[in-house]
């Protein structure tokens, strides 16, 4: 639904369809866009323009809540996720049977997820949080992919890198194909052997993906290093802060955030604020500057 608001009422999270008057800001020259950054919202408020046309079906309304038909948006998100899961299940099945894959085979998933996260990130991410035991592996991969696309765009990375980070999110846990389901789905504490098996999955995944022709270095880096920590206490290689790439730091944040905010049959999920508070308090695990930007990114799309 299109709605006119005064320029002074503009806030991050709104989807701008048009700006009244002639405004030639080089950074916000396109007429239709999701207002992601507070600095850009401030520019609009101080621009002297009389009004702004927003689309409440694609962003926030004046009251800070998403508008539009949420039921329709949820249905569209579920359809996108279901189709994406089917493609991902097929790709993972090929890998499990020793067949080769290419980035092109998951490109349709990235395209669909990218479009959905751009149109209504709040609804899409809310739907991916509902993970049944059978869907957990694939939905987690899709959710991490979506978060990495959303966050990397917020950081202003070029679109080619954004799409490849989305692909990395889809494939980051491929090493878990070699872990028995009874261990992956175990509700109680893991024993030492089971912990070692879990901690081997980045290297196993990296080995699998390294055998695929033309696999992106970004995908390989994220697969191997998404459990590394800034304080050097991560796994599998205990990399130092300087050795952990931006790609792996983004993945570490998105991976943990999705894991602890997801609805599972045997565990209550944390809210976004609870998750971010815990992550910020977990000294040495994450890049704190990046994590604060992630928190701002989520606040822009009103994820709770």
C-alpha positions in Angstrom: 0.0 0.0 0.0 1.4 3.4 -1.0 1.3 6.1 1.6 2.5 9.7 1.7 4.5 10.8 4.8 6.3 14.0 5.6 10.0 13.9 5.2 10.5 14.4 8.9 8.6 11.2 9.6 11.0 9.0 7.6 12.7 6.2 9.4 14.9 3.2 8.6 13.1 0.2 7.5 10.7 2.1 5.2 10.5 1.3 1.5 10.7 4.5 -0.5 8.7 4.6 -3.7 9.2 8.2 -4.6 10.5 11.5 -3.2 8.5 14.7 -3.9 10.5 17.4 -5.5 13.9 17.5 -7.2 16.5 15.8 -4.9 19.8 15.0 -6.4 21.6 13.1 -3.6 24.2 10.9 -5.4 24.0 8.1 -2.8 20.2 7.9 -2.9 19.5 8.8 -6.5 17.4 5.7 -7.3 13.7 6.4 -6.7 12.7 3.0 -5.2 14.7 1.5 -2.3 14.6 0.1 1.2 15.9 2.7 3.6 18.5 0.5 5.5 20.9 3.1 7.1 20.1 5.7 9.7 22.5 8.1 8.0 20.4 8.0 4.8 17.2 8.5 6.8 18.7 11.6 8.4 19.6 12.9 5.0 16.0 12.6 3.9 14.6 14.2 7.0 17.0 17.2 6.5 16.6 17.3 2.7 13.9 20.0 2.7 11.6 17.8 0.6 7.9 18.2 1.4 7.0 14.5 1.3 8.0 10.9 0.6 5.9 8.1 -0.8 6.4 4.8 1.1 5.2 1.3 0.3 4.0 -0.3 3.6 3.7 -3.7 1.9 7.5 -3.7 1.4 8.7 -1.9 4.5 7.7 -0.3 7.8 4.8 2.1 8.4 5.0 5.3 10.5 4.3 3.2 13.6 7.3 1.0 13.0 5.3 -2.0 12.1 5.2 -3.9 8.8 2.1 -3.1 6.8 0.5 -4.9 3.9 -1.1 -8.3 3.8 1.1 -10.4 6.1 -0.9 -13.5 5.4 -0.2 -13.3 1.7 3.5 -12.3 2.4 3.9 -15.4 4.6 2.4 -17.7 2.0 4.8 -16.3 -0.6 7.7 -16.8 1.8 6.7 -20.4 2.6 6.4 -21.2 -1.1 9.9 -19.8 -1.8 11.3 -21.7 1.2 9.7 -25.0 0.1 11.0 -24.8 -3.4 14.4 -23.8 -2.1 14.5 -26.8 0.2 13.7 -29.2 -2.6 16.6 -27.8 -4.7 18.9 -27.9 -1.7 17.9 -31.5 -0.8 18.6 -32.6 -4.4 22.1 -30.9 -4.3 23.0 -32.3 -0.9 21.8 -35.7 -2.1 24.1 -35.6 -5.1 27.0 -34.7 -2.9 26.1 -37.6 -0.5 26.3 -40.0 -3.4 29.6 -38.7 -4.5 28.3 -36.8 -7.6 29.6 -33.4 -8.6 27.8 -30.1 -8.2 28.3 -26.6 -9.3 27.4 -23.1 -8.0 25.0 -22.8 -10.9 22.9 -25.6 -9.4 22.0 -23.6 -6.3 21.8 -20.3 -8.2 17.9 -20.5 -8.5 17.8 -20.8 -4.7 20.0 -17.8 -4.2 17.9 -15.8 -6.7 14.6 -16.7 -4.9 16.0 -16.1 -1.4 17.6 -12.8 -2.5 14.3 -11.6 -4.0 12.3 -12.6 -0.9 14.7 -11.1 1.6 14.7 -7.8 -0.4 10.9 -7.6 -0.6 10.0 -8.5 3.0 12.9 -9.6 5.2 10.8 -9.6 8.4 8.3 -12.1 7.1 10.9 -14.3 5.4 13.2 -14.6 8.4 10.2 -15.2 10.7 9.1 -18.2 8.6 12.6 -19.7 8.5 12.8 -19.7 12.3 10.1 -22.5 12.4 12.3 -25.6 12.1 11.0 -29.1 12.5 13.4 -31.9 13.2 13.3 -33.1 9.6 13.7 -29.7 8.1 16.3 -28.3 10.4 19.4 -28.9 8.2 18.0 -27.4 5.0 16.0 -24.5 6.7 19.1 -23.5 8.7 21.1 -23.3 5.5 18.5 -21.3 3.8 18.1 -19.0 6.8 21.9 -18.4 7.1 22.0 -17.7 3.4 19.2 -15.1 3.7 20.9 -13.5 6.7 24.2 -13.3 4.9 22.6 -11.7 1.9 20.7 -9.2 4.1 23.8 -8.3 6.2 26.3 -8.1 3.3 24.0 -5.7 1.5 23.7 -3.7 4.7 27.5 -3.5 4.7 27.5 -2.2 1.2 29.4 -5.1 -0.4 29.2 -5.4 -4.2 26.3 -7.6 -5.5 28.6 -10.3 -6.9 30.1 -10.8 -3.4 26.6 -10.7 -1.8 25.4 -13.5 -4.1 28.4 -15.6 -3.4 28.1 -15.1 0.3 24.5 -16.2 0.0 25.8 -19.4 -1.8 28.3 -19.9 1.0 25.5 -19.7 3.6 23.6 -22.4 1.7 26.6 -24.7 1.6 28.4 -23.9 4.9 27.2 -27.0 6.7 27.6 -29.5 3.9 30.1 -31.4 6.1 27.3 -32.5 8.4 26.2 -34.9 5.6 28.8 -37.2 7.1 27.4 -37.0 10.6 24.7 -39.5 11.7 21.2 -37.9 12.2 20.9 -39.4 15.7 23.9 -37.2 16.7 22.8 -34.1 14.8 19.3 -34.4 16.4 20.4 -35.5 19.8 18.6 -33.6 22.5 20.9 -34.3 25.5 24.6 -33.5 25.9 27.1 -34.9 23.4 29.9 -37.2 24.6 33.6 -36.5 23.6 33.5 -38.6 20.5 30.3 -37.0 19.3 31.7 -33.5 20.0 34.8 -34.4 17.9 32.6 -35.6 15.1 30.6 -32.4 15.1 33.8 -30.3 15.2 35.1 -32.2 12.2 32.3 -31.0 9.9 34.0 -27.8 8.6 37.0 -29.7 7.3 34.8 -32.5 5.9 32.7 -29.9 4.2 35.7 -28.1 2.8 37.1 -31.4 1.5 33.8 -32.2 -0.3 33.5 -28.7 -1.8 37.1 -28.6 -2.8 36.5 -31.5 -5.1 33.8 -29.6 -7.0 35.0 -27.9 -10.2 35.1 -24.1 -10.1 34.0 -23.8 -6.5 34.3 -20.2 -5.2 37.1 -19.3 -2.7 34.5 -17.4 -0.7 32.3 -20.6 -0.4 35.4 -22.7 0.6 36.5 -20.1 3.1 33.1 -19.8 4.8 32.7 -23.6 4.9 36.0 -24.2 6.6 36.1 -21.2 8.9 32.6 -20.3 10.0 33.3 -21.7 13.5 36.6 -19.8 14.0 36.7 -17.2 16.8 38.3 -13.8 17.1 40.1 -14.9 20.3 41.7 -17.9 18.5 39.6 -20.5 20.4 37.5 -21.6 17.5 37.7 -24.7 15.4 38.9 -26.5 13.4 42.2 -24.5 13.1 42.1 -22.0 16.0 42.9 -19.1 13.7 44.1 -15.8 15.1 42.0 -12.7 14.7 44.0 -11.5 11.7 43.6 -14.8 9.9 39.8 -14.8 10.1 38.4 -13.2 6.9 35.5 -10.8 6.7 33.5 -13.6 5.0 34.0 -16.0 7.8 33.2 -13.3 10.4 29.9 -12.6 8.7 29.1 -16.3 8.5 29.9 -16.9 12.2 27.5 -14.2 13.3 24.7 -15.3 11.0 25.2 -19.0 11.8 25.0 -18.6 15.6 22.2 -16.0 15.4 19.9 -18.4 13.4 20.7 -21.3 15.6 19.7 -19.7 18.9 16.7 -17.8 17.6 15.1 -20.8 15.8 12.0 -22.6 17.0 12.8 -26.2 17.6 10.6 -29.0 19.1 12.9 -29.5 22.1 14.1 -26.0 22.8 12.5 -22.5 23.2 13.9 -19.9 20.8 15.5 -16.7 21.9 14.2 -13.4 20.7 16.5 -11.2 18.5 17.2 -8.9 21.5 18.1 -11.9 23.8 20.3 -13.4 21.1 22.2 -10.2 20.4 22.7 -9.5 24.1 24.2 -12.9 24.6 26.3 -12.7 21.5 27.6 -9.2 22.4 28.4 -10.5 25.9 30.3 -13.5 24.6 33.7 -11.9 24.7 36.2 -13.1 22.0 33.8 -15.1 19.9 32.6 -12.6 17.4 34.0 -9.4 15.7 32.2 -6.9 18.0 32.2 -4.0 15.5 30.7 -6.3 12.9 28.2 -7.7 15.4 27.0 -4.2 16.3 26.4 -3.5 12.6 24.5 -6.8 12.4 22.3 -5.6 15.3 21.6 -2.4 13.4 20.8 -4.3 10.2 18.2 -6.3 12.1 16.7 -3.2 13.7 16.3 -1.7 10.2 14.1 -4.6 9.1 12.3 -4.9 12.5 13.3 -8.5 13.2 12.3 -9.4 16.8 
